[in-house]
Amino acid sequence: MMFFQDGEFPVCADIIRNKLIGLEKSDPKVFSALVECIESAELARQAVTAGRYPRVNIVNIIGKTGHPIKYIGGMYSGECDPEVKNLVYVNRHVASGIERDPDITSYFERTLLHEVVHWGRFIAGKSTRIDDREAGSHFEEKAYGLTYIGHHGFSCS
């Protein structure tokens, strides 16, 4: 995983470098769910290795007018565009919230790893769905015990 916005988002950088890098050892349950949902131990390991893809990019997915700024946009906290295979996006409002309140770091972690699941599946040529369930939300259920509600009730195409 790569991240180059440390100056603007130091708390997010700390989460990436000290929690997500090395996830296989630091949180085997979450790593196991990542492997299961990506369906590749190699890609899961790559994703949580320093200096390897994906690159994390914090952007304004939703503009001030409520309209997406770019195609990757929508109402989501993160995005992974299959056309841009080496990037995963986290919405700036999520990262800014974590910077203001580091006690809610788990939301950033879940959002980022949700998108990493999509990244890994895109790289491997797999569907965005696992057994007719949205893959990222399925991961959140497996890794964190969150109730699966089909991508928070919204369509994910």
Residue pairs with C-beta under 8 A, 6 or more apart in sequence:
1 16
1 20
1 21
1 47
1 48
1 49
1 50
1 52
1 53
1 54
1 55
1 56
1 116
2 50
2 51
2 52
2 53
2 54
2 55
2 56
3 12
3 13
3 16
3 17
3 55
3 56
4 55
5 12
5 13
5 56
5 57
5 58
6 13
8 58
9 58
9 95
9 98
9 99
10 99
11 98
11 99
11 102
11 105
12 58
12 90
12 95
12 98
12 99
12 108
15 98
15 105
15 108
15 109
16 56
16 112
17 50
19 26
19 27
19 105
19 109
20 48
20 109
20 112
20 113
21 48
21 49
21 50
22 48
23 30
23 31
23 34
23 48
24 31
24 44
24 45
24 48
29 143
30 113
30 143
30 144
31 44
31 48
33 139
33 142
33 143
34 44
34 47
34 48
34 113
34 116
34 117
34 120
34 139
34 143
35 41
35 44
36 142
37 117
37 120
37 121
37 130
37 135
37 136
37 138
37 139
37 142
38 44
38 47
38 116
38 117
38 120
38 121
38 124
39 120
39 121
39 124
39 126
40 120
40 124
43 120
43 123
43 124
44 120
46 52
46 53
47 53
47 54
47 116
47 119
47 120
53 86
53 119
54 80
54 86
54 87
54 88
54 116
54 119
55 86
55 87
55 88
56 87
56 88
56 89
56 90
56 112
57 87
57 88
57 89
57 90
58 89
58 90
58 91
58 92
58 95
59 69
59 70
59 72
59 89
59 90
59 91
59 92
60 69
60 91
60 92
61 68
61 69
61 72
61 73
61 74
61 76
61 77
61 78
61 79
61 89
61 91
61 92
62 68
62 69
62 73
62 74
62 75
62 91
62 93
63 69
63 73
67 73
68 74
71 81
71 83
72 79
72 81
72 84
72 89
73 79
75 154
76 91
76 154
77 90
77 91
77 93
77 94
77 107
77 111
78 88
78 89
78 90
78 91
78 94
78 111
78 112
78 114
78 115
79 88
79 89
79 91
79 115
80 87
80 88
80 89
80 115
80 116
80 118
80 119
80 122
81 87
81 89
82 122
85 119
85 122
85 123
88 112
88 115
88 116
88 118
88 119
89 115
90 108
90 111
90 112
90 115
91 111
94 107
94 108
94 111
95 108
97 104
97 107
98 104
98 105
98 107
98 108
106 144
110 140
110 143
110 144
110 146
113 139
113 143
114 136
114 137
114 139
114 140
115 136
117 135
117 136
117 139
118 128
118 135
118 136
121 127
121 128
121 135
127 135
128 134
128 135
128 156
128 157
129 135
130 138
131 138
133 148
133 150
134 150
134 151
134 156
136 151
136 156
137 146
137 148
137 149
137 150
137 151
137 152
138 148
140 146
140 148
141 147
141 148
